[in-house]
Amino acid sequence: MRLFTATLATESNTFAPMPTSLAAYKEGVFLRPGEHPDDAPRMCTAPLFVARQRAAAEGFTLIEGSCFAASPAGTTNRADYEMMRDEILDQLKAALPVDGVLLGLHGAMVAHGYDDVEGDIITRVRDIVGPKVVIGVELDPHCHLTKVRVKAADITILYKEFPHTDVSERAEEVLTLVLATLRGEVKPVTSVYDCRQISSYPTTQPLMRAFVDKVKAMEGRDGILSISIAHCFPYADVEELTGRVLVITNNDKAKADAVATALGEEFVSMRGKTIPPYESVTGGIATARGHNAGPVVVADPADNAGGGAPTDNTTILRHLIETKAESAALAPIWDPIAVRLCFDAGVGATFPLRFGGKIAPSSGQPIDAMVTVTALAPDAWQSFGPTKVPLGDCAAIKVGDVEVVLIANRTQALGLEIFRNLGIEPTERKIIVVKSTNHFMGAFGPIAAKVIYIDSDGPLSRDYRKLPYTKVARPIWPLDEVTQPGLIL
């Protein structure tokens, strides 16, 4: 038995001011066949990682293709996308004949000329391998679960957790179901219910936690092979932007339709109830300073690199500095130029530095301050569940009693290492500010005395009605009050 695997992934914010080119993939994940490290999966490469571990024991040959992934930003350059896609497709052609294909994709990638990148890739893979080869796909729940891609694949499974701590577990499920299908043990059939809604669904909040736990308990019983909840990625203007429920059963379409409908209707009933409360910058920081215990973790979702934001907004940081906050640390500010200047100055140097506020009006004004370089970390990493995420060169600076982590590779705050790499111990600070929507909760939630969400003036508005959509199919909530949810596959 022969399986082919590859990855091509990013999350595209079509409203973002930063285009995504090949350089962004080279800064993130840019691995040719056989180059993937053995220590941990990288962004969207979990299918390759788990298949490599299981190949010998389960009697299949794994042919590894290239893996390309970039941190979320704007639309990908068309020529660069086609180059990466065609490289993977050529590798697949060279690997023929194959029995199965495992694809690690994101699900919200957009390239110029391709609003449904994943649909394009999976369809082209199907054209190459024919109808009998089993195609398994792993996607992020912040995806556009388009009809084209679901029809072209045999098995599509999304991460269940937000923060995405279960990427390896879901990749294991994809591989297990692909192998079971090839061995004739199951015959997967799929149904999809379109909920016609745009929202955010952190599984660290009670309502979504209970919903996901219910879904997980249903899998493996009564012929239900897998259930996935597509949250959608709100910051992409594409036609099939919406929340959807996908159910795979063992050769029972009626069962799949019934389960998808029931869960879809329940998901619709949760509208407006899954998002945590948000405070203003002034109010949120005041609440953090007034809390008796620490650390208080303050999240800034509006400037989250994981949603395609620059991560150089200065509003919260400026407020901390101007109000002379004590025992406060913030990460990250993406500013490669400032990082370079700190490396040039050296640890212990005190010098005038302009940092942050560079990319767009929503970045705020740069901060000009006399800073002290407290630590430097070349080529650093942070963890995110089982994966490793590159930070590039990092510098820690101090302004008054406020510590700031500057990074060269744009990403959000995910693991405690983003501070600890630079000698900042989060558990010993009163206020920890993280630029992240909810992924930070995997590492920072367990150490937090309290978590506060702030709606700053960063580019990722939490009110989706303010986004200038032109392509999204209407009606859809909350842009429209009356919608028409229902089965679409």
Secondary structure by P-SEA (a helix, b strand, c coil): cbbbbbbbbbbbcccccccccaaaaaacbbbcccccccccccccaaaaaaaaacccccbbbbbbcbbbbbcccccccaaaaaaaaaaaaaaaaaaccccbbbbbccccccccccccaaaaaaaaaaaaacccbbbbbbbcccccccaaaaaaccccccccccccccaaaaaaaaaaaaaaaaaccbbbbbbbbbccbbbbbccccaaaaaaaaaaaaacccccccbbbbbcccccccccccccbbbbbccccaaaaaaaaaaaaaaaaaaccccccccccaaaaaaaaaacccccbbbbcccccccccccccccaaaaaaaaacccbbbbcccccaaaaaaaaaaccccbbbbbbcccccccccccccccccccccccccccccccbbbbbcbbbbbbcccbbbbbbcccccccccccccccccccccccbbbbcccccccccccccccbbbbbbcccccccccccccccccccccccccccccccccc
